[in-house]
Amino acid sequence: MGRRLKKLKKIRLHREGTHTLVASGLLLLVSDVLIFFLFHSQIPFYVFFTVTLFLYLGVVNFFRCPIRIFSGDTENLVVAPADGRVVVVEEVEENEYFHDRRLMVSIFMNIFNVHANWIPVDGIVRRVEHQSGRYRGAWLPKSSTENERSTIVIATPDGTEILARQVAGAVARRIVTYARPDEECYIDEHMGFIKFGSRVDLYLPLDAQVCVKLNQTTRGNETILAHLNPKNS
């Protein structure tokens, strides 16, 4: 596959939040100015200013984008694509791409988690597909097949295919996917971003050795989810 890429933009806030942060910042600033001139007492202004400041800091916190470089060998390794909590570790029937049984590992992201998503394995992107759907709670089992979602299939250097699925939730209304078909992809690179609460599902071969348990907390691009068994040459 060649040398792993290490070219990451050194940013602390994700680019997907630029317009939201600018627009909300201007709106809150104008609101604060209006409150200041409408009320003769300074108390309402200070109260309103404090509330809006905390609201804005909450939005800023949502779009934070930590710089993480995975340390160690990535061969046959599956790394967590997202921060969150493991809500599914089970064998399931995957009927949209593989049409067979797979090991499913799902990570649920709440509103306080980092919502940047990372590439889980080194390889080549074989397929990227966006599907419209509902906006059920992302913690529900049916959300993986009924909610709006983006599917990314990656083939590792030895030909093993894994499927990563970004799933929208009850609040999430926008899924951004950076992966493109036929491009090389690497652990440490961003796979995409999901706004305001959702989940990421991974479908692995049945012989994969899963390293996480239910309700375990994960850190994107740091937590090892599984080891893949190399194919016989």
Secondary structure, DSSP 8 states (H G I E B T S, - for coil): --S--------SB-GGGHHHHHHHHHHHHHHHHHHHHH-SSHHHHHHHHHHHHHHHHHHHHHTB-------S--TTEEE-SSSEEEEEEEEEEETTTT-EEEEEEEEEE-TTS--EEE--SSEEEEEEEEE--B---TTSTTHHHHB-EEEEEEE-TTS-EEEEEEEE-SS---EEE---TT-EE-TTSEEEEE-SSEEEEEEE-TT-EE---TT-EE-TTTSEEEE------
